[in-house]
Amino acid sequence: MFDIEFFIQAIILGVALSMDCFTVSITCGLQKTMSKRRTLLLAFCFAFFQGFMPLLGSVFTSLLYDFIETISSWISFTLLFIIGVKMIMDGRNFKLREKVFDVSSFKVIILLSIATSIDALVIGISFSGMNWVVGEQLLSIFIIFFITLIMSLIGVRMGEKIHFIKPRFALIFGGFLLILIGVKTILQYYLQS
């Protein structure tokens, strides 16, 4: 059965989580040193870690499910809210000159991929509060992977060609999306009670 509300929420989650990668991709593109191969590698690594980390968080949570079950909605709300506020603050304080990376190094790409996906790990922990079954979690992980891949490719290209999207805006927008999902999760908890 196809649940449109889940699908919309998973897409919003994918867009919100991809904003860090999008921002870093723009910054990498601005350096004008990205080959097509390096761009694909960067986008794939970002997408892989953005998809893998929620899976890891979800597995971790399932091991502690009995303990977490009673407070999962509050955990989801709190984590999403904190990450959202952090992204908004990062966006407000974003300075492009401080965000230049050596993207010719595979090690740097992996480190950037891990650094931008920590939020996704926390999202995986919050899956239990969203009441998503395993199939929905796996589909949302695929959606997060796909959106991050596309947004990273677009980000590099935009950084190379034009400067009309400010990385600061992407972070603030992603932060607001995560806060909205957190509010929805806690409201859903109280409306179902």
C-alpha positions as CSV (number, residue, x, y, z in Angstrom):
1,M,0.0,0.0,0.0
2,F,1.3,3.4,-1.0
3,D,1.3,6.0,1.8
4,I,1.6,9.5,0.3
5,E,2.2,11.1,3.7
6,F,5.2,8.9,4.3
7,F,6.6,9.5,0.8
8,I,6.3,13.3,1.2
9,Q,7.9,13.2,4.6
10,A,10.8,11.0,3.3
11,I,11.4,13.4,0.4
12,I,11.4,16.4,2.7
13,L,13.8,14.5,5.0
14,G,16.0,13.7,2.0
15,V,16.1,17.3,0.9
16,A,16.8,18.5,4.4
17,L,19.6,16.1,5.0
18,S,21.2,16.8,1.6
19,M,21.6,20.5,2.4
20,D,24.9,20.0,4.1
21,C,26.2,18.0,1.2
22,F,24.8,20.5,-1.2
23,T,26.5,23.4,0.6
24,V,29.9,21.5,0.7
25,S,29.4,20.6,-3.0
26,I,28.9,24.2,-4.0
27,T,32.1,25.1,-2.1
28,C,34.0,22.3,-3.8
29,G,32.7,23.5,-7.2
30,L,33.7,27.0,-6.5
31,Q,37.3,25.8,-6.4
32,K,37.1,25.0,-10.1
33,T,39.2,21.9,-9.7
34,M,36.6,19.2,-9.9
35,S,36.8,16.7,-12.8
36,K,33.7,14.8,-13.9
37,R,35.1,11.7,-12.2
38,R,35.9,13.6,-9.0
39,T,32.5,15.1,-9.0
40,L,30.8,11.7,-9.4
41,L,33.0,10.3,-6.6
42,L,32.2,13.1,-4.3
43,A,28.4,12.9,-5.0
44,F,28.5,9.1,-4.5
45,C,30.4,9.2,-1.3
46,F,28.1,11.9,0.1
47,A,25.0,9.9,-0.9
48,F,26.4,6.6,0.4
49,F,27.1,8.0,3.8
50,Q,23.8,9.9,4.0
51,G,22.1,6.6,3.3
52,F,24.3,4.4,5.4
53,M,24.2,6.5,8.6
54,P,20.4,6.4,9.0
55,L,20.6,2.6,8.6
56,L,23.3,2.5,11.3
57,G,21.2,4.7,13.6
58,S,18.1,2.6,13.0
59,V,19.9,-0.7,13.8
60,F,21.4,0.9,17.0
61,T,17.9,2.0,18.0
62,S,16.3,-1.4,17.3
63,L,18.9,-3.0,19.7
64,L,17.7,-0.7,22.5
65,Y,14.0,-0.6,21.4
66,D,12.4,-1.6,24.7
67,F,14.2,1.2,26.5
68,I,13.6,3.8,23.8
69,E,10.0,2.9,22.8
70,T,8.3,4.9,25.5
71,I,10.3,8.1,24.7
72,S,11.0,7.7,21.0
73,S,8.7,10.6,19.8
74,W,10.4,13.0,22.2
75,I,13.9,11.7,21.2
76,S,12.9,12.3,17.5
77,F,11.6,15.8,18.2
78,T,14.6,16.8,20.3
79,L,17.2,15.5,17.9
80,L,15.5,16.9,14.8
81,F,15.0,20.3,16.6
82,I,18.6,20.4,17.7
83,I,20.0,19.5,14.3
84,G,17.6,22.0,12.6
85,V,18.7,24.8,14.9
86,K,22.4,23.9,14.4
87,M,22.0,24.0,10.6
88,I,20.3,27.4,10.9
89,M,23.1,28.7,13.1
90,D,25.7,27.3,10.7
91,G,23.9,28.9,7.8
92,R,23.8,32.3,9.6
93,N,27.6,32.1,10.4
94,F,28.6,30.6,7.1
95,K,31.8,32.1,5.6
96,L,32.9,30.7,2.2
97,R,36.5,31.6,2.7
98,E,36.6,29.2,5.7
99,K,35.1,26.3,3.8
100,V,37.7,25.6,1.1
101,F,38.8,21.9,1.0
102,D,41.4,19.9,-0.9
103,V,39.0,17.9,-3.0
104,S,41.8,16.2,-4.9
105,S,42.3,13.9,-1.9
106,F,40.1,10.8,-1.5
107,K,40.7,11.0,2.2
108,V,39.3,14.5,2.3
109,I,36.2,13.4,0.4
110,I,35.6,10.5,2.9
111,L,36.1,12.8,5.8
112,L,33.7,15.4,4.3
113,S,31.2,12.6,3.7
114,I,31.3,11.4,7.3
115,A,31.2,15.0,8.6
116,T,28.1,15.9,6.6
117,S,26.3,12.6,7.5
118,I,26.4,12.7,11.3
119,D,22.9,14.4,11.2
120,A,21.7,11.4,9.1
121,L,22.9,9.0,11.9
122,V,20.7,10.9,14.3
123,I,17.8,10.7,11.9
124,G,18.2,6.9,11.8
125,I,17.9,6.9,15.6
126,S,14.7,9.0,15.3
127,F,13.0,6.5,12.8
128,S,11.4,4.7,15.7
129,G,9.6,7.8,16.8
130,M,8.3,8.3,13.3
131,N,6.6,4.9,13.5
132,W,8.2,3.7,10.2
133,V,8.3,0.0,9.5
134,V,11.5,-1.6,8.2
135,G,10.3,-1.3,4.5
136,E,9.6,2.4,5.0
137,Q,12.9,3.0,6.6
138,L,14.8,1.2,3.7
139,L,12.8,3.2,1.2
140,S,13.5,6.5,3.0
141,I,17.2,5.5,3.0
142,F,17.1,5.0,-0.7
143,I,15.3,8.4,-1.1
144,I,17.9,10.1,1.0
145,F,20.7,8.5,-1.0
146,F,19.1,9.5,-4.3
147,I,18.3,13.1,-3.4
148,T,21.8,13.6,-1.8
149,L,23.4,12.2,-5.0
150,I,21.4,14.6,-7.2
151,M,21.8,17.6,-4.9
152,S,25.6,17.0,-4.6
153,L,26.0,16.8,-8.4
154,I,23.9,20.0,-8.8
155,G,25.9,21.7,-6.0
156,V,29.2,21.1,-7.7
157,R,27.9,22.3,-11.0
158,M,26.4,25.4,-9.5
159,G,29.6,26.2,-7.7
160,E,31.5,25.8,-11.0
161,K,29.2,27.9,-13.1
162,I,27.2,30.4,-11.1
163,H,26.9,31.9,-7.7
164,F,23.2,32.6,-7.4
165,I,22.4,30.1,-4.6
166,K,24.1,31.0,-1.4
167,P,25.3,28.0,0.7
168,R,24.0,29.9,3.7
169,F,20.5,29.7,2.4
170,A,20.7,25.9,1.8
171,L,21.8,25.3,5.4
172,I,19.0,27.6,6.9
173,F,16.4,26.0,4.6
174,G,17.5,22.4,5.6
175,G,17.4,23.4,9.3
176,F,13.8,24.7,9.0
177,L,12.7,21.5,7.2
178,L,14.2,19.3,10.0
179,I,12.5,21.4,12.7
180,L,9.1,21.0,10.9
181,I,9.5,17.3,10.7
182,G,10.3,17.2,14.4
183,V,7.2,19.3,15.3
184,K,5.1,17.0,13.1
185,T,6.5,13.9,14.9
186,I,5.6,15.2,18.4
187,L,2.2,16.5,17.3
188,Q,1.5,13.1,15.7
189,Y,2.5,11.4,19.0
190,Y,0.0,13.6,21.0
191,L,-2.8,13.3,18.5
192,Q,-2.5,9.5,18.5
193,S,-2.5,9.3,22.3
